[in-house]
Amino acid sequence: MTDVKIFYEVVDGDEVETVRGDSIRLPYTDASFGMHADCDTWGRVVGWTVTHLLSGAPVGTGRTRDAAFAAAVAYVEQNKPHLASMFANAAQARVLLEHLQRKAEAR
């Protein structure tokens, strides 16, 4: 079952983008995360990103899967005392961003 992919949304600047990646688990947290490949316009993988699934906030990037995972673990360790409130704020910001996007598309 390791080949099962998930679809989730990532906050990218001022847009919310749907990506396809893997569900992963980070140590020191019970939150859900995904990892997806970042590709150039030709479809070549140029890096990897780990994203908090509920908020869509990136928590680690790297040129390889291992580097992105290590960066995400370091981020979680560094921000452990404030992680719950950070992800809650990011989730609220994502909801607002999605609302503004839908409003702009309706015009």
C-alpha positions as a Python dict, from the first residue, in 0.01 Angstrom:
ca = {
    (1, 'M'): (0, 0, 0),
    (2, 'T'): (298, 234, -15),
    (3, 'D'): (203, 345, -367),
    (4, 'V'): (-128, 502, -258),
    (5, 'K'): (-132, 874, -339),
    (6, 'I'): (-344, 1144, -178),
    (7, 'F'): (-470, 1473, -316),
    (8, 'Y'): (-452, 1777, -90),
    (9, 'E'): (-438, 2154, -108),
    (10, 'V'): (-130, 2368, -60),
    (11, 'V'): (-122, 2741, 6),
    (12, 'D'): (109, 2883, -260),
    (13, 'G'): (150, 3258, -220),
    (14, 'D'): (-200, 3400, -251),
    (15, 'E'): (-351, 3089, -413),
    (16, 'V'): (-462, 2746, -301),
    (17, 'E'): (-338, 2470, -533),
    (18, 'T'): (-432, 2100, -538),
    (19, 'V'): (-135, 1862, -546),
    (20, 'R'): (-84, 1485, -545),
    (21, 'G'): (156, 1333, -296),
    (22, 'D'): (216, 1087, -15),
    (23, 'S'): (76, 1090, 335),
    (24, 'I'): (363, 1101, 584),
    (25, 'R'): (404, 1110, 959),
    (26, 'L'): (650, 1335, 1137),
    (27, 'P'): (791, 1256, 1481),
    (28, 'Y'): (689, 1475, 1777),
    (29, 'T'): (343, 1556, 1638),
    (30, 'D'): (6, 1392, 1580),
    (31, 'A'): (-77, 1622, 1288),
    (32, 'S'): (-120, 1494, 931),
    (33, 'F'): (130, 1587, 663),
    (34, 'G'): (177, 1527, 293),
    (35, 'M'): (487, 1526, 74),
    (36, 'H'): (479, 1614, -294),
    (37, 'A'): (726, 1677, -573),
    (38, 'D'): (781, 2030, -702),
    (39, 'C'): (816, 2020, -1080),
    (40, 'D'): (932, 2270, -1342),
    (41, 'T'): (729, 2353, -1653),
    (42, 'W'): (870, 2044, -1827),
    (43, 'G'): (757, 1812, -1548),
    (44, 'R'): (1103, 1747, -1407),
    (45, 'V'): (1125, 1717, -1029),
    (46, 'V'): (1322, 2012, -891),
    (47, 'G'): (1248, 1960, -521),
    (48, 'W'): (1011, 1826, -258),
    (49, 'T'): (774, 1993, -11),
    (50, 'V'): (621, 1868, 314),
    (51, 'T'): (285, 2031, 391),
    (52, 'H'): (57, 2035, 695),
    (53, 'L'): (-263, 1889, 546),
    (54, 'L'): (-524, 2082, 746),
    (55, 'S'): (-376, 2427, 691),
    (56, 'G'): (-195, 2376, 360),
    (57, 'A'): (113, 2540, 513),
    (58, 'P'): (454, 2419, 394),
    (59, 'V'): (675, 2302, 681),
    (60, 'G'): (981, 2175, 495),
    (61, 'T'): (1139, 2180, 151),
    (62, 'G'): (1444, 2020, -1),
    (63, 'R'): (1604, 1905, -323),
    (64, 'T'): (1546, 1543, -221),
    (65, 'R'): (1268, 1364, -31),
    (66, 'D'): (1505, 1302, 260),
    (67, 'A'): (1612, 1668, 273),
    (68, 'A'): (1250, 1787, 275),
    (69, 'F'): (1162, 1538, 549),
    (70, 'A'): (1462, 1645, 758),
    (71, 'A'): (1370, 2013, 715),
    (72, 'A'): (1012, 1941, 824),
    (73, 'V'): (1130, 1749, 1132),
    (74, 'A'): (1363, 2037, 1222),
    (75, 'Y'): (1076, 2286, 1178),
    (76, 'V'): (849, 2082, 1404),
    (77, 'E'): (1122, 2043, 1671),
    (78, 'Q'): (1208, 2413, 1660),
    (79, 'N'): (845, 2527, 1687),
    (80, 'K'): (712, 2250, 1913),
    (81, 'P'): (585, 2482, 2193),
    (82, 'H'): (382, 2692, 1949),
    (83, 'L'): (295, 2431, 1686),
    (84, 'A'): (-75, 2391, 1770),
    (85, 'S'): (-147, 2764, 1761),
    (86, 'M'): (66, 2813, 1447),
    (87, 'F'): (-126, 2545, 1257),
    (88, 'A'): (-461, 2677, 1387),
    (89, 'N'): (-375, 3027, 1262),
    (90, 'A'): (-257, 2885, 929),
    (91, 'A'): (-582, 2689, 892),
    (92, 'Q'): (-786, 3005, 955),
    (93, 'A'): (-579, 3195, 699),
    (94, 'R'): (-635, 2917, 445),
    (95, 'V'): (-1014, 2932, 495),
    (96, 'L'): (-1006, 3309, 441),
    (97, 'L'): (-788, 3271, 131),
    (98, 'E'): (-1023, 3008, -17),
    (99, 'H'): (-1320, 3238, 50),
    (100, 'L'): (-1149, 3529, -125),
    (101, 'Q'): (-1052, 3304, -418),
    (102, 'R'): (-1411, 3183, -465),
    (103, 'K'): (-1537, 3541, -441),
    (104, 'A'): (-1289, 3656, -709),
    (105, 'E'): (-1382, 3363, -937),
    (106, 'A'): (-1752, 3450, -908),
    (107, 'R'): (-1691, 3798, -1049),
}
